[in-house]
């Protein structure tokens, strides 16, 4: 359990279109965790990815021009 709070941010590419996620990468180094949530529902569910899983997802998305 961590007492460090996530610092959420949304990509500048999102253009506030309402179909965005927020990530809190500040927990990656110290907790091997990258929390992800829906930007429209700050009190909703949070998905926690390991840093390795998150890095793989980002690499795939970048290769696919997603």
MOQUIPE-V204279 format. One record per residue. N is the residue number from 0. RES is the residue in one small letter. SS is DSSP state (~ for helix, > for strand, _ for the rest). PHI is phi in whole degrees, -180 to 180 (* if undefined). Layout:
n: (N/N)
res: (RES/RES)
ss: (SS/SS)
phi: (PHI/PHI)
This chain:
n: (0/1/2/3/4/5/6/7/8/9/10/11/12/13/14/15/16/17/18/19/20/21/22/23/24/25/26/27/28/29/30/31/32/33/34/35/36/37/38/39/40/41/42/43/44/45/46/47/48/49/50/51/52/53/54/55/56/57/58/59/60/61/62/63/64/65)
res: (x/x/x/x/x/x/x/x/x/x/x/x/x/x/x/x/x/x/x/x/x/x/x/x/x/x/x/x/x/x/x/x/x/x/x/x/x/x/x/x/x/x/x/x/x/x/x/x/x/x/x/x/x/x/x/x/x/x/x/x/x/x/x/x/x/x)
ss: (_/_/_/_/_/_/_/_/>/_/_/~/~/~/_/_/_/_/_/_/>/>/>/>/~/~/~/~/~/~/~/_/_/>/>/>/>/>/_/_/_/_/_/_/_/>/>/>/>/_/~/~/~/~/~/~/~/~/~/~/~/~/~/_/_/_)
phi: (*/-108/-101/-77/-85/-68/-106/-76/-146/-120/-60/-69/-79/-71/55/52/-80/89/-117/-124/-118/-120/-125/-126/-77/-65/-94/-62/-69/-85/-130/50/-147/-125/-75/-134/-145/-75/-67/-85/-135/-62/-98/-83/-64/-121/-97/-108/-110/-69/-62/-65/-64/-64/-62/-65/-61/-63/-62/-64/-61/-66/-68/-92/58/-79)
